[in-house]
């Protein structure tokens, strides 16, 4: 049978206008699942469905070199897909006099970038805690709220979306991320070798590719590879003590 190949590289992505990067208000998150306030808003911390918070850029300069590049990356991924979403993390124990409507201090962000409704699986990720909120309750509480949302049944109190698996992926050399996941009850399942091609700024967190790659003109072949640690909490872990362990990390 004969065939043709009509593929051509896609054109470069155009710059997003300011109104799309930082607005409008209210912001349309285009998310396909319910977001129960009683699950996401706790006495000490809340997750707020959000567009990009420009403050987050301060802690990602090695990958996004200009302020507009960071929100553009999030905007092209999260709101344009109905399943992933992104939350601003608000620490309600630290009021912010400059932004009283937030109900607390902006402590970081967390996303649900990998969602598979067909497989009843959600992976929290894109996790960021600002330095001034590190080594406090924030990191553990935000992950606990995410797990409540992911693994609780819709009929439970507080309600969730009833997934069967929460998955955590981190660079295998990121001991703090892996350690946080394990403290929250995630169990390590595997290490995916050479799983991700890393930008040059993150080369120390990877290893070189195969011999001969440098001979090619393709720039991606000259970049390092990162190994990925894969951990999970599944519904049976949750129903056999995991729920109580996780919910203990949410300050009352």
N, C-alpha and C positions, 0 to 999 in steps of 0.2 A: 504494500500500500504506500502511495506517495504521501509526502507531507511538506508543509512549509513552516517556517519559523518567523513570525511577524514581530517578535519581541524587540523593543527598543527601550533604552534606559529611561526612567521617568525624569521629567524636568526637575530642576532644583526647586525646593519648596520656597514659596514666596514669603516675604516678611509678613507677620501678622500685625494688624493695626493695633494701636494702643487700646482702643475700645474693647478688643477681643482679648488682649493680654491681661487687662486689669479691671474688667467689668463685663457686662453691665451689672447694675444692682436693682433687683435681686439677680444673683448669678444662677444660670441654668446648669445644673450638674448632669442632666441627662442620664440618670442612674436607674437601672431596671428593677432594683429590689427595695423593699421598705426600709426605712431608717427610723426605728422606734426611739423616740427621745428618752424614754425611761431606761433604755439600755446604754445609750451613748452619753448621757448626761448624769454624772454621779456627783455626790456631795463635794468631792475634792478635785475632780478633773472631768472635762468633757471633750468629745470629739465633734467638731463642727464641719459638716460638708462644705467644702470650700473650693474656690478658685485659687489661683496662686497667691501666696503671701510673699510679697517682695522681700521681706526680712529673711526668708529661708535662703535666698541667694548668697547671703554673707558666708554661709558655711559650705557652699558648693563651688567655690571659684576655680578649683583645679580641673573641673570638667566643663563647666559653663563659664566662659571667660568674660561675658558681659551681662549686666542685669537683664536685658530683654531676652537673652538666649535661654535663661532658666525657665521663666514662665512660658515661653514659646514651646519648650520641650514638653512641659506638663500639659499645656493646652492642646497640643497635637495628639496626646495620648489619652488622657483621662476623659474629658468631656465629649470627645468624638467617638467613644465606644460606650455602649450601654451597660457594661458589666464592671469594669474597674472604676474606682473612685478614689478621691483623696480627701483627707481630713486635716484641718488645723487642730492642734492640741492646745487646749486652754487649761492652765493650772489655776483653779479657782481659789487656791490658798494664797495666791499672790496678786492682789488687785493691781491693775494698771491704770493709774490716774489719767494718763494721756489717751487711753482708749477704754472708757468705762463701759461701752456697749458690749465689749467682748466678755465681760463677766469674769475677768482674770487675766493673767499674763500669758502671752503667746509663748509656749514652751517648745514648739517644734511642729513636726508634721508626721503623718503616717498614711500610707496608701493601702489599698487592696488592688494591686496591679495585675494579679493573675487570678481570674475567676472563671471556673468551669461549671456552669449550671448543669450540663449534661452528666458530669462526674461528681457533682455535689462536693466540690473542692474549692477552697479559697485560700490564697496565700497573702498574708500581710507583708508589706515591704515598703521600700522607699522611706525607711524610718530615720528620723532625725530628731535629736534632742539638743537644744541650744546649750552651750557650755554652762551658763549660769543655772540651768535646771538639771544638770547631770549630777549623779550620786544623790538624788532625792527620790521621792516616790514616783516621779513622772514616768520613767521608762517602764517600770514594772506595771504601773497602773494602766498606761495606754495599751500595752500588749494584752493585759487582762481584759480590758473593755473590748478590744478586738476579738479575743477568743470567745467572750460571752456572746458577742454579735454573730460570730461565725458558727458556733457549735450548739448554742441553745436552740431548742425546738421553738417554732412559732407559738406554741401553746404554753410555753414555760414562762416563768416570771423571774427576771426580766426576759422578754422574748428575743429570739434570734432568728436566723434564716434557716437553721436546721441542716447545715452542711455536715457531711460525714468525715471530712478531713480538713484540717488546717495545716498548711505546709509553710516551712520557713527555709529560705535559701539565703546563704551568705557566702562571701568569699571564705575559702577554707582557712585563710590566714587571719581572718578577722575574729580573734579570740573573744573579744568583748561581745560581738553579736551572737556568736555561737553560745557563749556562756550565758547570756541573757535568755536565749531560747531554752536552754537546758534548765535554768532556774525556774522558768515558767511551765515546765513539764513536757517540753518537746523532747522527743527521742531521736537521736541521730540514726539515720537509715543508710546513708551512702555518702561518698565523695565522688562527684562527677569531675573527672580529670579533663583538663583543657576545655572546660565547658563554655567559657566566654572569652572573646577577644577584648582586651583592655585598652582603653585610650593610653596614650603615652604618659600622662600624668599619674596613672595608677600602675605603671610598670613594676614598681617594687612589690606589688601584691600579686604578681604573677611569675611566669617563667617563660623562657624563650620558646619560640615555635620550633618547627622541625628544621634540620639542616637543609640548606638550599633555598629557604624562603627568601632570604635577603637578595637572591639573584633575580627575583621577579620584580617587575615594575609596580605591581599592585601594592599600595601602601599598607593595606590591611594585613598582608602577609609579613610585614616587618614589625607588627605589634605583638606584645606578649599575650600569653594565655593565662586565664585565671581558673583555678579549681573551685568548684562550688560544693559546699557542705549542704546536705539536704536533711532536714529534720521534720517531724510531724507530731501533731496531737490528733488522734482520731476519735470517732464518736464513742468507741468502747473505752478508751482511756478516760474520756470526759465523764462517762457514766459510772466509772469505777474509781472515784476519788479525785479525778482531774479537776472537776468543776469546783470542788471545795478548796483545792490547793490554789487554783487561779483566783477565785473570788476573794480569797484572803488577802490578795495584793491590792485590792481596791479599798483605799481608806474610807472609812464611814464618816 
